[in-house]
Amino acid sequence: MSKRQRTIKRKGKVFEEEESALMEQDTLEYFCYFVISHEIAERSMVRKFFKAISHPNIAKLDERLN
């Protein structure tokens, strides 16, 4: 989950509030791309994970990353 901040104004007062938001992804390929592009994990680790789960599609992930 990621955190989002929002500002709420009530009765002339301003409040800062954090709310949790689920990360949206549609495929394992997109998830792996997200992890690499946001520098959450190293590319080599993510490729190993992706290859173990979805071996035939590793070329698609590489194409998206380049």
OpenMM code with the backbone's topology and positions (N, CA, C; nanometers):
from openmm import Vec3, app, unit

residues = "MET SER LYS ARG GLN ARG THR ILE LYS ARG LYS GLY LYS VAL PHE GLU GLU GLU GLU SER ALA LEU MET GLU GLN ASP THR LEU GLU TYR PHE CYS TYR PHE VAL ILE SER HIS GLU ILE ALA GLU ARG SER MET VAL ARG LYS PHE PHE LYS ALA ILE SER HIS PRO ASN ILE ALA LYS LEU ASP GLU ARG LEU ASN".split()
positions = [
    Vec3(0.0828, -0.1173, 0.0000),
    Vec3(0.0000, 0.0000, 0.0000),
    Vec3(0.0877, 0.1242, 0.0000),
    Vec3(0.0400, 0.2265, -0.0625),
    Vec3(0.1102, 0.3536, -0.0598),
    Vec3(0.0271, 0.4538, 0.0191),
    Vec3(0.0905, 0.5606, 0.0603),
    Vec3(0.0216, 0.6631, 0.1381),
    Vec3(-0.0012, 0.7849, 0.0502),
    Vec3(-0.1179, 0.8456, 0.0627),
    Vec3(-0.1477, 0.9704, -0.0062),
    Vec3(-0.1858, 1.0732, 0.0986),
    Vec3(-0.1393, 1.1953, 0.0807),
    Vec3(-0.1778, 1.3018, 0.1721),
    Vec3(-0.2865, 1.3841, 0.1063),
    Vec3(-0.3777, 1.4319, 0.1873),
    Vec3(-0.4786, 1.5216, 0.1345),
    Vec3(-0.5051, 1.6295, 0.2377),
    Vec3(-0.5471, 1.7434, 0.1903),
    Vec3(-0.5773, 1.8573, 0.2767),
    Vec3(-0.7274, 1.8702, 0.2869),
    Vec3(-0.7745, 1.8820, 0.4086),
    Vec3(-0.9181, 1.8957, 0.4344),
    Vec3(-0.9406, 2.0289, 0.5039),
    Vec3(-1.0390, 2.1026, 0.4584),
    Vec3(-1.0703, 2.2314, 0.5185),
    Vec3(-1.2095, 2.2222, 0.5816),
    Vec3(-1.2152, 2.2413, 0.7129),
    Vec3(-1.3423, 2.2368, 0.7855),
    Vec3(-1.3522, 2.3571, 0.8776),
    Vec3(-1.4612, 2.4289, 0.8659),
    Vec3(-1.4890, 2.5438, 0.9536),
    Vec3(-1.3693, 2.6376, 0.9636),
    Vec3(-1.3082, 2.6656, 0.8476),
    Vec3(-1.1975, 2.7592, 0.8429),
    Vec3(-1.0634, 2.7026, 0.8876),
    Vec3(-1.0595, 2.5777, 0.9322),
    Vec3(-0.9348, 2.5149, 0.9746),
    Vec3(-0.8881, 2.4181, 0.8675),
    Vec3(-0.7573, 2.4055, 0.8541),
    Vec3(-0.6992, 2.3164, 0.7543),
    Vec3(-0.6355, 2.1983, 0.8253),
    Vec3(-0.6687, 2.0776, 0.7806),
    Vec3(-0.6162, 1.9547, 0.8380),
    Vec3(-0.5419, 1.8776, 0.7289),
    Vec3(-0.4283, 1.8187, 0.7656),
    Vec3(-0.3558, 1.7297, 0.6763),
    Vec3(-0.3897, 1.5868, 0.7182),
    Vec3(-0.4205, 1.5038, 0.6221),
    Vec3(-0.4597, 1.3671, 0.6529),
    Vec3(-0.3922, 1.2725, 0.5552),
    Vec3(-0.3452, 1.1592, 0.6055),
    Vec3(-0.2886, 1.0558, 0.5190),
    Vec3(-0.3901, 0.9452, 0.5017),
    Vec3(-0.4019, 0.8977, 0.3801),
    Vec3(-0.4905, 0.7840, 0.3563),
    Vec3(-0.4143, 0.6781, 0.2785),
    Vec3(-0.4428, 0.5552, 0.3063),
    Vec3(-0.3772, 0.4446, 0.2367),
    Vec3(-0.4477, 0.4194, 0.1053),
    Vec3(-0.3697, 0.3843, 0.0052),
    Vec3(-0.4272, 0.3529, -0.1255),
    Vec3(-0.3594, 0.2282, -0.1794),
    Vec3(-0.4369, 0.1394, -0.2337),
    Vec3(-0.3813, 0.0201, -0.2950),
    Vec3(-0.3157, 0.0575, -0.4267),
    Vec3(-0.2026, -0.0043, -0.4555),
    Vec3(-0.1373, 0.0157, -0.5833),
    Vec3(-0.2176, -0.0610, -0.6882),
    Vec3(-0.2448, 0.0041, -0.7983),
    Vec3(-0.3210, -0.0618, -0.9035),
    Vec3(-0.2261, -0.1226, -1.0053),
    Vec3(-0.2491, -0.2471, -1.0383),
    Vec3(-0.1739, -0.3113, -1.1447),
    Vec3(-0.2655, -0.4117, -1.2132),
    Vec3(-0.2352, -0.4405, -1.3374),
    Vec3(-0.3225, -0.5316, -1.4097),
    Vec3(-0.2571, -0.6650, -1.4445),
    Vec3(-0.1243, -0.6707, -1.4437),
    Vec3(-0.0573, -0.7960, -1.4761),
    Vec3(0.0696, -0.8096, -1.3931),
    Vec3(0.1232, -0.9292, -1.3888),
    Vec3(0.2507, -0.9517, -1.3213),
    Vec3(0.3607, -0.8726, -1.3914),
    Vec3(0.3522, -0.8646, -1.5229),
    Vec3(0.4509, -0.7880, -1.6000),
    Vec3(0.4507, -0.6412, -1.5564),
    Vec3(0.3322, -0.5832, -1.5440),
    Vec3(0.3215, -0.4433, -1.5014),
    Vec3(0.3736, -0.4271, -1.3583),
    Vec3(0.3391, -0.5206, -1.2715),
    Vec3(0.3862, -0.5140, -1.1330),
    Vec3(0.5393, -0.5131, -1.1288),
    Vec3(0.6010, -0.6015, -1.2033),
    Vec3(0.7479, -0.6076, -1.2063),
    Vec3(0.8060, -0.4789, -1.2627),
    Vec3(0.7444, -0.4254, -1.3672),
    Vec3(0.7885, -0.2980, -1.4239),
    Vec3(0.7790, -0.1873, -1.3187),
    Vec3(0.6695, -0.1832, -1.2459),
    Vec3(0.6480, -0.0840, -1.1407),
    Vec3(0.7576, -0.0932, -1.0339),
    Vec3(0.7870, -0.2144, -0.9897),
    Vec3(0.8881, -0.2361, -0.8859),
    Vec3(1.0254, -0.1878, -0.9331),
    Vec3(1.0604, -0.2156, -1.0563),
    Vec3(1.1898, -0.1725, -1.1091),
    Vec3(1.1925, -0.0217, -1.1314),
    Vec3(1.0889, 0.0327, -1.1927),
    Vec3(1.0882, 0.1754, -1.2257),
    Vec3(1.0837, 0.2647, -1.1025),
    Vec3(1.0276, 0.2153, -0.9928),
    Vec3(1.0232, 0.2927, -0.8680),
    Vec3(1.1371, 0.2547, -0.7733),
    Vec3(1.2321, 0.1786, -0.8255),
    Vec3(1.3526, 0.1387, -0.7528),
    Vec3(1.3225, 0.0745, -0.6174),
    Vec3(1.2215, -0.0117, -0.6170),
    Vec3(1.1843, -0.0860, -0.4964),
    Vec3(1.2758, -0.2070, -0.4799),
    Vec3(1.3131, -0.2660, -0.5910),
    Vec3(1.4056, -0.3806, -0.5907),
    Vec3(1.4942, -0.3718, -0.7139),
    Vec3(1.6058, -0.4424, -0.7085),
    Vec3(1.6981, -0.4423, -0.8216),
    Vec3(1.6391, -0.5173, -0.9402),
    Vec3(1.6777, -0.4717, -1.0579),
    Vec3(1.6278, -0.5320, -1.1812),
    Vec3(1.6554, -0.6820, -1.1874),
    Vec3(1.7759, -0.7230, -1.1491),
    Vec3(1.8120, -0.8651, -1.1571),
    Vec3(1.7235, -0.9503, -1.0661),
    Vec3(1.6921, -0.9009, -0.9473),
    Vec3(1.6047, -0.9759, -0.8548),
    Vec3(1.4642, -0.9890, -0.9110),
    Vec3(1.4135, -0.8807, -0.9680),
    Vec3(1.2778, -0.8815, -1.0239),
    Vec3(1.2704, -0.9735, -1.1448),
    Vec3(1.3740, -0.9720, -1.2298),
    Vec3(1.3765, -1.0614, -1.3457),
    Vec3(1.3762, -1.2078, -1.3020),
    Vec3(1.4528, -1.2399, -1.1981),
    Vec3(1.4545, -1.3786, -1.1472),
    Vec3(1.3154, -1.4192, -1.0990),
    Vec3(1.2504, -1.3316, -1.0253),
    Vec3(1.1148, -1.3575, -0.9759),
    Vec3(1.0185, -1.3784, -1.0926),
    Vec3(1.0217, -1.2866, -1.1886),
    Vec3(0.9312, -1.2943, -1.3037),
    Vec3(0.9566, -1.4214, -1.3843),
    Vec3(1.0846, -1.4535, -1.4041),
    Vec3(1.1214, -1.5718, -1.4827),
    Vec3(1.0727, -1.7005, -1.4149),
    Vec3(1.0785, -1.7030, -1.2814),
    Vec3(1.0342, -1.8215, -1.2072),
    Vec3(0.8831, -1.8428, -1.2196),
    Vec3(0.8088, -1.7342, -1.2276),
    Vec3(0.6626, -1.7448, -1.2316),
    Vec3(0.6084, -1.7466, -1.3742),
    Vec3(0.6672, -1.6659, -1.4587),
    Vec3(0.6135, -1.6489, -1.5941),
    Vec3(0.7248, -1.6562, -1.6981),
    Vec3(0.7956, -1.7665, -1.7012),
    Vec3(0.9142, -1.7843, -1.7850),
    Vec3(0.8965, -1.7457, -1.9324),
    Vec3(0.7918, -1.7902, -1.9998),
    Vec3(0.7817, -1.7586, -2.1432),
    Vec3(0.7674, -1.6086, -2.1729),
    Vec3(0.7267, -1.5312, -2.0759),
    Vec3(0.6998, -1.3896, -2.0998),
    Vec3(0.8138, -1.2975, -2.0593),
    Vec3(0.9311, -1.3510, -2.0274),
    Vec3(1.0426, -1.2680, -1.9839),
    Vec3(1.0833, -1.1681, -2.0923),
    Vec3(1.0704, -1.2056, -2.2183),
    Vec3(1.1051, -1.1140, -2.3280),
    Vec3(1.0128, -0.9927, -2.3285),
    Vec3(0.8852, -1.0130, -2.2952),
    Vec3(0.7909, -0.9006, -2.2884),
    Vec3(0.8311, -0.8008, -2.1802),
    Vec3(0.8735, -0.8527, -2.0660),
    Vec3(0.9178, -0.7655, -1.9564),
    Vec3(1.0420, -0.6880, -2.0002),
    Vec3(1.1378, -0.7556, -2.0604),
    Vec3(1.2599, -0.6896, -2.1069),
    Vec3(1.2275, -0.5804, -2.2091),
    Vec3(1.1339, -0.6099, -2.2976),
    Vec3(1.0936, -0.5114, -2.3984),
    Vec3(1.0332, -0.3869, -2.3327),
    Vec3(0.9514, -0.4070, -2.2323),
    Vec3(0.8893, -0.2945, -2.1617),
    Vec3(0.9935, -0.2111, -2.0874),
    Vec3(1.0950, -0.2776, -2.0362),
    Vec3(1.1978, -0.2072, -1.9589),
    Vec3(1.2939, -0.1286, -2.0466),
    Vec3(1.3097, -0.1677, -2.1698),
    Vec3(1.4035, -0.0973, -2.2603),
    Vec3(1.3383, 0.0070, -2.3416),
] * unit.nanometer
topology = app.Topology()
chain = topology.addChain("A")
for resn in residues:
    res = topology.addResidue(resn, chain)
    for name in ("N", "CA", "C"):
        topology.addAtom(name, app.Element.getBySymbol(name[0]), res)
